[in-house]
Amino acid sequence: MRVRLLDIAHARSGDKGDTANVGILALRPEWYEVLAQYVTRDRVAAHFSGLITGDVVRFELPNLGALNFLLHGALDGGGTLSLKTDAQGKVVSTALLRMVIDVPDDLAARLHLPPAPGLQSATRR
Amino acid sequence: MTAPRVVRVASGQGFWGDWLDAPRRQVTGGPVDYLMLDYLAEVTMSILQKQKERDPSLGYARDFLGAVESVLPAVTGRGVRVVANAGGVNPQACAAAVRALPGGKEAGPALRIGVVLGDDLLPRLDELIAAGHPLANMETGEPLATVRDRVLSANAYLGSAPIVEALAGGANIVITGRSTDTALTMAPLRHEFGWAADDYNRLAAGIVAGHIIECGAQCSGGNCLYDWRDIPDLGEVGYPIVEASADGTFVVTKHPGTGGRVSTQSVAEQLVYEMGDPHAYITPDVIADFTTIRLAADGADRVRVYGIEGRPATPSLKVSIAYRAGYKAVGTLVYAWPDAFDKAQLADRVLRERLDRLGLRFDRILTEFVGAGATHGALAGPPSEDLPEVQLRVGVRGNSRADVERFTREIAPLVLNGPPSVTGFAGGRPKVEEVVAYWPALIDKRVVQPSVTFQ
């Protein structure tokens, strides 16, 4: 089943120089395992492909039901050098929550995951 | 049996420009022992340095004077103590200005101001570089010598020790320059509970408490994505309070009757904010391990935080350096339905053609279409064909002030000689801003000697 992160997680983001720091947190404790298993470094790097110039680093915080990502080269130079509207990376959080992941149907059923709206019949990439 | 002793640290300011009413509301809304005010962001020091160059009696966060006026009765009457990094690049002038307030004069010896010094490395930069401290940029590895002639300010982030010293010396207002934001909360706890310099778990707990409340209401309902529609009464949002115990556990809460919400979710959102590597949240006092933090709901608007572990700090201090890095300007125009996005795109092409023809040189030029994917880019998908309006937003940055200035003159003409259905130019010509960039570096702790004076 296809699941949109917005429906299973909340998030907050900010900056450290030219790096966006994006934390996502499971809306229910039991949904953390979905984040941990399916929101991989590579998957996030692919999601932001073309929007960041550097690497993605991923950290796990099972104690908070959260993952933390560092997106390097995300902020057009960052700080005062950046010309972007979102120079401080404040809304990169919800950009990550746009991501749609594929979760096995049995796991999705066991955890009562909400299906991504309007995407169940979409062609899978 | 007496209840375990609790020390209450209230956050009253999360950045310079935060809600002016918050400090007074924190000391009048219920019991607090300390009021913590954080004014300094990364580039704030350079703004203050420019002010000090123009007038040697300035260079501190002037909002602090109003905050002190508004809380002085609680400080002199009820023993609430204030800890603030409002001193910027001129903590002594800040203390003198507090003393010169009507209430400051009246208070006389009832007001004892502790001033933390020693973070300012600007006068020592050449000596430090000559002595083999390259102050290399933590992101690029370049030595500071590359931009030495353009440096505006250089300040080491100090830890909790000098603030503890000021409190032990009887200060009821402590003013620092570039202290870490988290030390402003941790130092009062360390002072009250007598935590030793190697009591790493408790020091780390104090740092985590500081991280949670250093951004003001951002942990008590402000900017909270979780359940945002149902967070009550943000117009009267309650700023956070830490109720700490000697064992390093604490509760995050807010005054009764205030708006907002303190929940495990609102606190967790703030914990991940600008967290970096959760295994190693590095401060001058201790390295806190954020993967050990446990949160538990503890009644309405109360979250208990426990389990925190820490380990010895590194031998370095972080140094915040600001340097001049050219000029920038941002111009905007708004294009309306129909075909708003097409019109804005045509205007951008016309503008760039003219900039090319003028031969202007920029290091960077960036076009965004606000309302059509400026913040999420391609992730937002193609913009709707029926957008009611789109804001064209073009920014340039470069070393030539004249070229940036010339760019600002090319926006308004588009209103009469570019694509139609355009508005939103009432703000006038874009402003040319000098870019002051941030240069993070490390330095050997042993060469920085904090000190404390009293006024």
Interface residues (C-beta under 8 A of the other chain):
Chain A: H10 A11 R12 S13 G14 D15 K16 G17 D18 N21 G23 I24 L25 L27 H47 F48 G50 L51 F59 E60 L61 P62 N63 L64 G65 A66 N68 L70 D76 G77 G78 G79 T80 L81 L83 K84 T85 D86 V91 S93 T94 A95 R98
Chain B: E42 V43 E139 N223 L225 Y226 Q265 A268 E269 Q270 L271 V272 Y273 E274 M275 G276 D277 P278 H279 F290 T291 T292 I293 R294 L295 G307 A325 K328 V330 R364 I365 L366 E368 V370 A374 T375 H376 G377 A378 L379 A380 R393 G395 V396 R397 V435 V436 A437 Y438 P440
